[in-house]
Amino acid sequence: HVPGVPVDARDTTGAGDAYIGCFARCYAKSRDAVDAMRYASAYAAHSVTGLGTQKSYADAATFERFLHDA
């Protein structure tokens, strides 16, 4: 079980795509499924704070700031 990251959601469109994309990237890099799920959960949480799909996906620097502030 990987706990979710609480956020004020604005638009959940694309959250699943954000999750699986982040999971795949992290898992391919580390081969650690639990760590990849943690990152993917946080990435999907961040994605729902914006509007739309691709434009709500964070770049690496923005996501690192989100992780630091969470």
Order of alpha helices (4+ residues) and beta strands (2+ residues): alpha-alpha-alpha
